[in-house]
Amino acid sequence: MCERSEHIDLPVNTQRKHISYSRKERYIQEDENKLMKQYRCGYSDIHKLGILALKERTLQEMSARSL
């Protein structure tokens, strides 16, 4: 996936999920486009990377709390 490749063997959910944006959230779409160009990824890959980044951040916060 993009320049950063991480393979995770999990069951694939074939259900399509759609993201809807309000008129006031155009800035999010602009940020998506910037990130897709920066990482040379498509729309789907950039959202997957976002989920992985949030997961990593959450795990780091959890481990910091347990110290």
MODELLER restraints for C-alpha pairs under 7 A, 6 or more apart:
rsr = mdl.restraints
at = mdl.atoms
rsr.add(forms.Gaussian(group=physical.xy_distance, feature=features.Distance(at['CA:1:A'], at['CA:45:A']), mean=6.31, stdev=0.5))
rsr.add(forms.Gaussian(group=physical.xy_distance, feature=features.Distance(at['CA:2:A'], at['CA:39:A']), mean=6.52, stdev=0.5))
rsr.add(forms.Gaussian(group=physical.xy_distance, feature=features.Distance(at['CA:2:A'], at['CA:40:A']), mean=6.29, stdev=0.5))
rsr.add(forms.Gaussian(group=physical.xy_distance, feature=features.Distance(at['CA:2:A'], at['CA:41:A']), mean=5.27, stdev=0.5))
rsr.add(forms.Gaussian(group=physical.xy_distance, feature=features.Distance(at['CA:2:A'], at['CA:45:A']), mean=7.00, stdev=0.5))
rsr.add(forms.Gaussian(group=physical.xy_distance, feature=features.Distance(at['CA:3:A'], at['CA:39:A']), mean=6.58, stdev=0.5))
rsr.add(forms.Gaussian(group=physical.xy_distance, feature=features.Distance(at['CA:36:A'], at['CA:42:A']), mean=5.90, stdev=0.5))
rsr.add(forms.Gaussian(group=physical.xy_distance, feature=features.Distance(at['CA:36:A'], at['CA:43:A']), mean=6.83, stdev=0.5))
rsr.add(forms.Gaussian(group=physical.xy_distance, feature=features.Distance(at['CA:36:A'], at['CA:46:A']), mean=6.30, stdev=0.5))
